[in-house]
Amino acid sequence: MTHLDFSALADESRVLMQAELRPLQGERFQPTGFPDLGAARYVLADGTDMLTVESAQSVANRMEAACWDEETQDLRHCLQGLPYIKVLNPAGEMLTASVLEAHRINSPYILESGDTTFLDRLQRETAGDGNSAVNFASLAKVILKYDVNTLLHGVFIAKRAFAGGRLRLTRALSGFIEARNVRPAELGGVKNDRVNFSGDTKQGFGNVPYHRTEFVAETISAYFNLDLSMLRGYGLDPEVRDLLVALSFYKVLRFLDRGLRLRSACDLEVKGELKVTRPAGFMLPSLKSLEEALPGLIKACADKGVFAAPAITTVAFTSKKAGKAEAAESDDSDAS
């Protein structure tokens, strides 16, 4: 089994990483966009035109997706044994999982289901006086038990039943992608209707011209930040901290290796290699060595009993409205 040595990080507060990216083909790329904003452009104090290519929220989701095997609908082989929550539909088939949900454990498919088994359990284990300060170390241990990824990427359970809606863990691992000295590349096209070019476009008929703005940039950079101080503040066992650090590095490297097809018109690759900018001189383990070491790190944590047993917690998702309707039908039949 590969052994990873993180002793050089014992007194460090952060691990900062940076990778230079470039379009896989050509020069143009399509950034993330927002309905009420469009592309997220901004200008530095020195007049440099900047652009957010991928937000912290999106990169977090993509780093989680890098851990998932779409073919087997489970965590990748080297991550087997990590706890997460699997949501089943009424037929008993997989519907989604906390690893895939944007709000992780706070997914409505988990906490808004008619099946309240896990909700009730989570309430009991995070119980506290709604008027007292939240014990984040205790909360972290509960979240660790059910979904390690949620502990790394953060969660906000804004429900009054959970400490008055104040249960929040900040991201320990975050990342974003930005482009420097950008210029717009205006594009256009037309959706052709070969049957009736003058049909009602509101109904989807006819020829429909459109425009789209892509960009070129002097540089595109991906940045990652692992908050070691936050992880230490949770009072976790050394074996758990080593797992969290190794898993964080794995997520970053796997995302850069396989996850940079961000959109149909934004396919990037790493230019050079991922660099650690803090602490100086620290060398990241290779992706291969992390894949070899992670099963042993996961087992060590499981043996200490910090994970749920079994590791995968299942929630049977049923609509609350459906549940109420079924109850009403039952009441009617009893009355008759």
C-alpha positions as CSV (number, residue, x, y, z in Angstrom):
1,M,0.0,0.0,0.0
2,T,1.3,3.5,-0.9
3,H,2.0,5.6,2.1
4,L,1.5,9.4,2.0
5,D,3.4,11.7,4.2
6,F,1.7,15.0,5.1
7,S,3.9,15.9,8.0
8,A,5.2,18.9,6.1
9,L,1.7,20.4,6.4
10,A,1.4,20.1,10.2
11,D,1.9,23.8,10.8
12,E,0.4,25.2,7.6
13,S,-2.9,27.0,7.4
14,R,-3.5,26.5,3.7
15,V,-2.5,24.6,0.7
16,L,-2.8,26.9,-2.4
17,M,-2.7,25.4,-5.9
18,Q,-2.7,26.9,-9.3
19,A,-2.8,25.5,-12.8
20,E,-2.6,27.3,-16.1
21,L,-5.2,26.2,-18.7
22,R,-5.8,26.6,-22.4
23,P,-8.5,25.7,-24.9
24,L,-8.0,22.1,-26.1
25,Q,-8.6,23.3,-29.7
26,G,-8.4,26.8,-31.1
27,E,-8.4,29.9,-28.9
28,R,-12.1,30.6,-28.1
29,F,-13.9,29.4,-25.0
30,Q,-17.4,29.8,-23.5
31,P,-17.5,31.0,-19.9
32,T,-20.2,30.2,-17.3
33,G,-23.2,32.5,-17.7
34,F,-26.1,33.7,-15.5
35,P,-29.6,34.5,-16.7
36,D,-29.7,37.9,-15.1
37,L,-26.0,38.7,-15.7
38,G,-24.6,36.9,-18.7
39,A,-20.8,36.4,-18.6
40,A,-19.3,37.4,-15.2
41,R,-16.9,40.1,-16.4
42,Y,-15.0,42.6,-14.2
43,V,-12.1,45.0,-14.4
44,L,-9.1,45.2,-12.1
45,A,-7.9,48.5,-10.7
46,D,-5.2,48.6,-13.3
47,G,-7.8,48.3,-16.1
48,T,-7.2,44.7,-16.9
49,D,-10.4,42.9,-18.3
50,M,-11.1,39.8,-16.3
51,L,-13.7,37.0,-16.7
52,T,-14.9,34.3,-14.3
53,V,-14.8,31.1,-16.4
54,E,-16.1,28.8,-13.6
55,S,-17.5,29.8,-10.2
56,A,-16.6,28.3,-6.8
57,Q,-20.0,26.7,-6.6
58,S,-19.6,25.0,-10.0
59,V,-16.0,23.8,-9.4
60,A,-17.1,22.2,-6.1
61,N,-19.8,20.3,-8.0
62,R,-17.4,19.3,-10.7
63,M,-14.8,18.0,-8.1
64,E,-17.5,15.9,-6.6
65,A,-18.6,14.6,-10.1
66,A,-14.9,13.6,-10.6
67,C,-15.3,11.1,-7.8
68,W,-18.4,9.4,-9.4
69,D,-18.4,6.5,-11.8
70,E,-21.4,7.0,-14.2
71,E,-21.2,3.5,-15.5
72,T,-21.5,1.8,-12.1
73,Q,-23.6,4.6,-10.5
74,D,-21.3,4.6,-7.5
75,L,-18.1,6.1,-6.2
76,R,-15.0,5.3,-8.2
77,H,-13.3,2.1,-7.2
78,C,-10.5,3.7,-5.1
79,L,-13.1,5.6,-3.1
80,Q,-15.3,2.6,-2.2
81,G,-16.2,2.7,1.5
82,L,-16.6,6.4,1.8
83,P,-20.0,7.2,3.3
84,Y,-22.7,9.0,1.3
85,I,-26.5,9.0,1.0
86,K,-28.2,7.2,-1.8
87,V,-31.8,8.2,-2.7
88,L,-34.1,5.6,-4.2
89,N,-37.3,6.2,-6.1
90,P,-40.5,4.4,-5.2
91,A,-39.5,1.4,-7.5
92,G,-36.3,1.0,-5.4
93,E,-34.0,2.3,-8.2
94,M,-31.4,4.9,-7.6
95,L,-32.7,8.4,-8.1
96,T,-29.8,10.5,-7.0
97,A,-27.1,10.7,-4.3
98,S,-25.7,13.3,-1.9
99,V,-22.4,13.3,-3.9
100,L,-24.4,14.4,-7.0
101,E,-26.7,17.0,-5.4
102,A,-25.8,20.7,-5.6
103,H,-26.7,21.1,-1.9
104,R,-25.3,17.7,-0.9
105,I,-27.0,16.5,2.4
106,N,-29.3,19.5,2.2
107,S,-30.8,18.1,-1.0
108,P,-34.7,18.3,-1.0
109,Y,-34.6,14.6,-2.2
110,I,-33.0,13.8,1.2
111,L,-34.5,16.2,3.7
112,E,-37.9,16.9,2.0
113,S,-38.9,13.3,1.4
114,G,-42.0,11.7,2.8
115,D,-39.6,9.2,4.2
116,T,-38.3,11.0,7.2
117,T,-36.1,8.2,8.7
118,F,-32.8,10.0,7.9
119,L,-34.2,13.4,8.6
120,D,-35.3,12.3,12.1
121,R,-31.9,10.7,12.7
122,L,-30.0,13.8,11.6
123,Q,-32.2,16.0,13.8
124,R,-31.4,13.8,16.8
125,E,-27.7,13.7,16.2
126,T,-27.4,17.5,15.6
127,A,-29.8,18.4,18.4
128,G,-29.0,21.5,20.4
129,D,-30.4,24.5,22.0
130,G,-31.6,26.8,19.2
131,N,-30.5,29.8,21.3
132,S,-26.9,28.6,21.9
133,A,-23.9,28.7,19.7
134,V,-23.5,25.9,17.1
135,N,-20.8,23.4,18.0
136,F,-19.2,23.1,14.6
137,A,-16.8,20.4,15.7
138,S,-19.7,18.2,16.7
139,L,-21.5,19.0,13.5
140,A,-18.5,18.2,11.4
141,K,-18.3,14.7,13.0
142,V,-22.0,14.1,12.2
143,I,-21.5,15.2,8.6
144,L,-18.3,13.1,8.3
145,K,-20.3,10.1,9.4
146,Y,-22.8,10.3,6.5
147,D,-20.9,12.1,3.7
148,V,-17.2,13.0,3.7
149,N,-17.7,15.1,0.5
150,T,-20.2,17.3,2.3
151,L,-17.6,18.0,5.0
152,L,-15.1,19.1,2.4
153,H,-17.4,21.2,0.2
154,G,-19.7,22.6,2.8
155,V,-23.4,22.6,3.6
156,F,-26.1,25.0,4.9
157,I,-29.1,23.3,6.5
158,A,-31.4,26.3,6.7
159,K,-34.2,24.5,8.5
160,R,-35.6,25.8,11.8
161,A,-35.7,22.3,13.2
162,F,-31.9,22.2,13.0
163,A,-30.6,24.7,15.5
164,G,-32.9,27.4,14.3
165,G,-31.6,27.1,10.7
166,R,-28.0,27.9,11.6
167,L,-26.2,24.6,10.7
168,R,-23.5,25.7,8.2
169,L,-20.1,24.3,7.4
170,T,-17.9,26.5,5.1
171,R,-16.1,24.9,2.2
172,A,-12.7,23.5,3.3
173,L,-11.8,22.8,-0.3
174,S,-12.7,25.4,-2.9
175,G,-11.7,26.4,-6.4
176,F,-12.4,28.7,-9.3
177,I,-11.3,29.4,-12.8
178,E,-10.7,32.9,-14.2
179,A,-9.3,34.4,-17.4
180,R,-7.1,37.5,-17.7
181,N,-7.0,40.2,-20.4
182,V,-10.1,38.9,-22.2
183,R,-11.7,40.0,-25.4
184,P,-15.1,39.0,-26.7
185,A,-15.5,36.8,-29.8
186,E,-19.0,37.5,-31.2
187,L,-20.5,34.6,-33.0
188,G,-23.8,34.0,-34.8
189,G,-25.8,31.4,-36.5
190,V,-29.3,30.3,-37.5
191,K,-31.6,27.4,-36.8
192,N,-32.9,26.5,-40.2
193,D,-36.4,25.1,-40.8
194,R,-36.2,23.3,-44.1
195,V,-39.9,22.8,-44.3
196,N,-41.3,26.3,-43.5
197,F,-38.7,29.1,-43.1
198,S,-41.3,31.7,-42.2
199,G,-43.2,29.6,-39.6
200,D,-44.1,30.8,-36.1
201,T,-40.8,31.0,-34.3
202,K,-42.6,31.2,-30.9
203,Q,-43.7,27.7,-31.5
204,G,-40.3,26.5,-32.6
205,F,-40.9,26.7,-36.4
206,G,-39.2,28.9,-39.0
207,N,-35.6,30.1,-39.4
208,V,-34.3,31.5,-36.1
209,P,-31.1,33.6,-36.1
210,Y,-29.1,33.8,-32.9
211,H,-25.9,35.2,-31.5
212,R,-23.5,34.0,-28.8
213,T,-20.5,35.6,-27.2
214,E,-17.4,33.6,-26.6
215,F,-14.0,34.9,-25.4
216,V,-10.3,34.7,-26.0
217,A,-7.8,35.4,-23.2
218,E,-4.2,36.0,-22.5
219,T,-4.3,33.4,-19.7
220,I,-6.8,31.1,-18.1
221,S,-6.0,30.0,-14.5
222,A,-7.5,27.5,-12.1
223,Y,-7.0,28.1,-8.4
224,F,-7.6,25.7,-5.5
225,N,-7.6,26.4,-1.7
226,L,-7.5,23.7,1.0
227,D,-8.1,25.2,4.4
228,L,-6.1,23.0,6.8
229,S,-6.8,25.2,9.8
230,M,-10.5,24.6,9.4
231,L,-10.0,20.9,9.3
232,R,-7.8,20.9,12.4
233,G,-10.4,23.1,14.2
234,Y,-12.9,20.2,13.9
235,G,-10.8,18.1,16.3
236,L,-10.8,15.1,14.0
237,D,-8.5,12.1,14.4
238,P,-5.2,12.2,12.5
239,E,-6.3,9.4,10.3
240,V,-9.4,11.3,9.3
241,R,-7.4,14.5,8.6
242,D,-5.0,12.5,6.4
243,L,-7.9,11.1,4.5
244,L,-9.5,14.5,4.0
245,V,-6.2,16.0,2.7
246,A,-5.6,13.0,0.4
247,L,-9.2,13.1,-0.9
248,S,-8.9,16.9,-1.5
249,F,-5.7,16.4,-3.6
250,Y,-7.4,13.6,-5.5
251,K,-10.4,15.7,-6.3
252,V,-8.3,18.5,-7.7
253,L,-6.1,16.3,-9.8
254,R,-8.9,14.2,-11.1
255,F,-10.9,17.3,-12.0
256,L,-8.0,18.7,-13.9
257,D,-7.3,15.3,-15.6
258,R,-10.8,14.4,-16.6
259,G,-13.3,17.2,-15.7
260,L,-12.3,20.2,-17.9
261,R,-15.0,19.7,-20.5
262,L,-17.0,22.5,-18.9
263,R,-19.4,23.2,-21.7
264,S,-19.9,22.2,-25.3
265,A,-17.8,25.3,-26.3
266,C,-15.4,25.2,-23.3
267,D,-13.1,22.3,-23.4
268,L,-9.8,23.0,-21.6
269,E,-6.6,21.3,-20.7
270,V,-3.8,21.9,-18.3
271,K,-0.8,23.8,-19.7
272,G,2.2,22.5,-17.8
273,E,1.4,21.1,-14.4
274,L,-0.5,21.9,-11.2
275,K,1.7,24.0,-8.9
276,V,1.6,24.4,-5.2
277,T,2.1,28.1,-4.4
278,R,1.8,27.7,-0.6
279,P,3.6,26.2,1.3
280,A,6.7,26.7,-0.8
281,G,8.4,23.5,-1.8
282,F,5.5,21.2,-1.0
283,M,5.0,18.6,-3.7
284,L,1.6,17.1,-4.4
285,P,1.4,13.3,-4.6
286,S,0.6,11.9,-8.0
287,L,-2.9,10.9,-9.0
288,K,-1.7,7.3,-9.2
289,S,-0.2,7.3,-5.7
290,L,-3.4,8.9,-4.3
291,E,-5.5,6.2,-6.0
292,E,-3.3,3.5,-4.4
293,A,-3.3,5.1,-0.9
294,L,-7.0,6.1,-0.6
295,P,-8.4,2.6,0.0
296,G,-6.1,2.1,3.0
297,L,-6.9,5.6,4.4
298,I,-10.7,4.9,4.0
299,K,-10.4,1.5,5.8
300,A,-8.4,3.1,8.7
301,C,-11.2,5.6,9.3
302,A,-13.9,3.0,8.9
303,D,-12.1,0.8,11.5
304,K,-12.2,3.7,14.0
305,G,-16.0,3.8,13.6
306,V,-16.3,7.4,12.4
307,F,-18.4,6.4,9.3
308,A,-21.9,5.2,9.2
309,A,-22.3,1.4,9.0
310,P,-23.1,0.5,6.3
311,A,-21.3,3.4,4.7
312,I,-24.2,4.0,2.2
313,T,-27.3,5.4,3.9
314,T,-30.4,5.0,1.8
315,V,-33.4,7.3,1.7
316,A,-36.6,6.3,-0.1
317,F,-37.8,9.4,-1.8
318,T,-41.6,10.0,-1.8
319,S,-43.3,13.2,-2.3
320,K,-44.8,14.7,0.8
321,K,-47.9,15.6,-1.2
322,A,-48.2,12.1,-2.4
323,G,-47.9,10.9,1.2
324,K,-50.7,13.3,2.3
325,A,-52.9,12.1,-0.6
326,E,-52.4,8.4,0.4
327,A,-53.2,9.3,4.0
328,A,-56.4,11.0,3.0
329,E,-57.5,8.1,0.8
330,S,-56.9,5.8,3.8
331,D,-59.0,8.0,6.1
332,D,-61.8,8.0,3.6
333,S,-61.8,4.2,3.2
334,D,-61.8,3.8,7.0
335,A,-64.8,6.2,7.3
336,S,-66.8,4.2,4.8
